[in-house]
Amino acid sequence: MRLLKKRGSDLTTGQRPAAMTVADLSAAGRNQVPLGIAYMVGSTAMFAGGNAVVKWQLATYPLGEVAFGRTLFAFLTVAAIVLPRTGWGVLRTRRYREHLQRGLSQFGSMLCWLLAISVLSLGSATAIGFAAPLFTTLLSIVILKEKVGIHRWSALIVGFVGVLIITHPSAGTLTYGALFALGSAVFISTVAIAIRRMSMTESAETLTLYQMSIMTLCTAGLLTLGFRAPHWGDVLMVALAGLGNGIAQFWWTRSLSLAPPSAVVPFNYLSLVWATILGYAVWGDVPTPGLLVGSTIVVASGLYILWRETVRHRRPSVPAPQRV
């Protein structure tokens, strides 16, 4: 009350406090760090569980059928969460071409990922997938013309060393699964770059709905490559995997809206823990020393890049001229 009285006394006669800006509201929301962390941890568990179900189903059903079922139910889940809150106006945009490009890149990433987990353990595929921040940094140099100092270059080099330890690309040891996992990481890096460029005009809800819509259409096309009448229990499992994926997407977005990335993104690496546990419990996959050492290096380099990004963006800088 004293603070309110003091603020009131500071206002001159006839002066009214300015309305809260979007930045003010965002800053207020970002104070909920514990809740943001909880959402991030929940999303990692959902993603890992969904991936385990998909890997299980890929042993019985064609890849296109599994991909379509998972994506369709994820799309319906996201739509059920977003549309009642935003209405159809959330689909209004002037960047249809960019949405299409990003959706196709996301589809490419998912396709490579499914091919990877069909032959690799969940832990290995997840560990290689964590090379995505490394590729994102490289692409930001090439596409966004960002300047990268010695610290981030060092983290990139160390991170790639970790990837090499995981994949051990000697003669006859670099499997197609590892190449597909790396391909998935490259594709998802292009998606991250696109989101960075599009988020200035597009909301997270708009980005997510267009992404899921395009992926559902693309995976529907894969049904022409093979279809097997599913058992009702398998349909339920795929539906639950899609539901979990949709909830995980929403929780992940919600996490980043409640807390700064530097506070919640490190918890995304729990995906590797859940994947390793599920891989051992369901398929008996025992982590190799190379996987453990390489994963530690990749995770450490990714966290270091995140920390450097946080420090860099906290420094005051001259605003860049806006495009007309």
SULTAUR-V846534 format. One record per residue. PSI is psi as a letter, one per 20 degrees, with the letter a starting at -180 (999 if undefined). OMEGA is omega in degrees with one decimal (* if undefined). NEAR is the number of other ideal C-beta (glycine too) atoms within 12 Angstrom. Layout:
# SULTAUR-V846534
PSI|OMEGA|NEAR / PSI|OMEGA|NEAR
This chain:
# SULTAUR-V846534
g|178.6|7 / g|-179.0|8 / h|179.4|9 / g|178.9|11 / g|-179.8|10 / g|178.3|10 / h|179.3|13 / h|-179.9|15 / h|-179.5|12 / h|-178.9|12 / p|177.4|14 / r|-177.4|9 / p|179.1|8 / i|-179.3|5 / p|-179.1|11 / q|178.9|10 / q|179.5|12 / q|178.1|8 / q|179.2|9 / p|177.2|12 / r|176.0|10 / h|179.0|12 / h|178.1|11 / g|179.5|14 / h|178.6|14 / g|179.9|18 / h|178.7|16 / g|179.3|15 / h|-176.3|21 / i|175.9|23 / i|-175.7|17 / l|-176.1|22 / g|-179.8|21 / g|178.9|17 / h|176.8|21 / g|177.6|32 / g|179.4|28 / g|177.4|22 / g|-179.1|31 / g|178.9|35 / g|178.5|29 / h|-180.0|29 / h|179.1|34 / h|178.6|35 / g|179.0|29 / g|179.8|33 / g|-178.1|39 / g|178.5|38 / g|178.5|31 / g|178.3|43 / h|178.3|42 / g|178.4|37 / g|-179.4|37 / g|178.6|42 / h|179.0|40 / g|-177.8|28 / h|-179.2|36 / i|177.5|34 / i|-175.9|18 / h|-172.4|22 / q|177.4|32 / q|-176.7|24 / g|-178.2|34 / h|179.9|29 / g|179.0|31 / g|-179.0|44 / g|-179.2|43 / g|-179.6|38 / g|-179.9|40 / g|-177.0|48 / h|-179.8|44 / g|-178.5|33 / h|175.5|35 / g|178.8|41 / g|179.5|34 / h|178.8|24 / g|179.8|32 / g|179.4|40 / g|179.6|30 / h|179.4|19 / g|-170.3|27 / g|-170.3|32 / g|177.5|22 / h|-178.5|12 / h|-172.6|18 / h|-173.8|19 / r|-177.4|14 / i|178.5|14 / i|-179.9|14 / h|-179.1|24 / i|-179.7|24 / p|-177.5|18 / r|173.4|22 / j|-174.2|12 / l|-177.9|24 / g|-178.4|18 / g|179.1|15 / h|176.9|29 / g|179.2|32 / g|179.5|22 / g|-179.5|24 / h|178.6|38 / h|178.2|36 / h|176.8|27 / g|177.8|32 / h|176.9|37 / g|177.0|35 / g|178.5|29 / g|-179.2|35 / g|-179.6|41 / g|177.1|32 / h|-178.9|34 / g|179.4|43 / g|176.8|41 / h|-179.2|32 / g|-175.6|39 / i|177.2|45 / h|-178.4|30 / i|180.0|24 / r|170.4|38 / q|179.7|37 / g|-178.9|44 / g|-179.1|41 / g|-179.7|40 / g|179.7|46 / g|-179.9|44 / g|178.5|45 / h|179.2|49 / h|179.4|47 / j|171.7|46 / i|-177.7|43 / g|178.1|40 / h|178.3|41 / g|178.2|43 / h|178.1|35 / g|178.5|35 / g|178.1|38 / g|-179.1|29 / h|177.9|29 / h|175.8|28 / g|-175.3|20 / g|-172.4|15 / g|-176.6|18 / i|178.2|21 / k|178.8|12 / q|178.5|23 / p|-177.6|14 / p|-178.6|25 / a|-175.9|17 / h|-178.0|11 / g|-177.9|20 / h|174.9|30 / g|178.7|21 / g|178.5|20 / h|178.1|32 / g|-177.9|32 / g|179.7|22 / g|179.6|27 / g|178.4|39 / h|173.5|29 / g|177.3|25 / g|177.4|33 / g|179.3|40 / h|178.3|25 / h|180.0|30 / g|-174.2|43 / i|-175.8|35 / m|-172.0|23 / l|172.6|20 / r|-176.0|12 / p|174.9|6 / j|-177.8|7 / h|179.1|17 / o|-173.4|20 / r|175.1|24 / h|178.9|18 / g|178.4|30 / h|178.6|36 / h|177.5|23 / h|178.2|32 / g|176.1|41 / h|176.9|38 / g|176.8|30 / g|179.4|37 / h|178.9|41 / g|179.7|30 / g|-178.1|36 / h|175.5|35 / h|176.6|36 / h|176.0|33 / g|179.2|37 / g|177.5|33 / g|179.3|31 / g|178.9|34 / g|179.8|34 / h|-178.5|24 / h|-174.1|25 / h|-174.7|29 / i|177.0|23 / h|-178.2|15 / i|-174.9|17 / p|177.4|27 / r|177.9|25 / h|179.5|27 / g|178.9|31 / g|179.4|33 / g|-176.4|35 / g|-178.3|42 / g|178.0|39 / h|178.4|38 / g|-177.1|42 / h|179.1|40 / g|-178.3|34 / g|179.7|31 / h|178.8|43 / g|178.0|34 / g|-179.2|22 / g|-179.8|29 / h|175.3|37 / h|177.3|22 / h|179.8|19 / i|179.6|29 / h|179.5|23 / i|-179.0|13 / i|179.5|18 / q|178.4|17 / p|177.6|18 / p|-179.5|19 / o|-174.9|12 / q|172.1|20 / q|-175.9|13 / h|178.1|10 / h|177.8|14 / h|175.6|25 / g|179.3|24 / g|-179.7|17 / g|178.8|29 / h|177.8|35 / g|178.0|28 / h|177.3|27 / g|177.1|37 / g|176.7|40 / g|178.5|30 / h|178.3|32 / g|178.3|43 / g|177.8|37 / g|179.5|29 / g|177.9|36 / g|-179.6|39 / g|179.8|32 / h|179.6|34 / g|177.8|32 / g|179.6|31 / h|179.4|29 / g|-178.2|36 / i|177.0|32 / i|-178.1|29 / h|-174.3|28 / q|177.8|29 / q|178.4|27 / h|-178.8|30 / h|-178.3|26 / h|-172.5|26 / h|-176.5|35 / h|177.3|33 / h|-179.8|30 / i|176.1|33 / h|-179.1|38 / i|172.9|32 / i|176.6|27 / h|-179.8|40 / h|178.8|37 / g|-178.6|26 / g|-178.8|31 / g|179.6|42 / g|178.9|30 / g|-179.9|25 / h|178.9|32 / h|179.1|32 / g|-176.0|19 / h|-173.9|19 / g|-174.0|22 / i|-179.8|22 / k|179.9|12 / o|178.9|25 / p|-179.7|16 / p|177.6|26 / q|176.3|22 / h|178.7|13 / h|178.5|27 / g|-178.7|36 / g|-179.1|22 / g|-179.3|21 / g|178.8|35 / g|179.1|37 / g|-179.1|25 / g|-179.0|30 / g|179.1|43 / g|-179.3|39 / g|179.8|25 / h|177.1|35 / g|177.8|40 / h|179.5|27 / g|176.7|29 / g|177.5|40 / g|-179.8|32 / g|179.3|24 / h|177.7|27 / g|-179.5|29 / g|179.6|19 / g|-177.1|15 / g|-176.8|21 / i|176.3|15 / i|-179.8|12 / q|177.9|10 / p|-179.8|7 / r|178.6|9 / p|-177.6|6 / p|178.4|6 / q|178.9|10 / p|-178.9|6 / q|177.0|7 / q|179.2|7 / 999|*|3
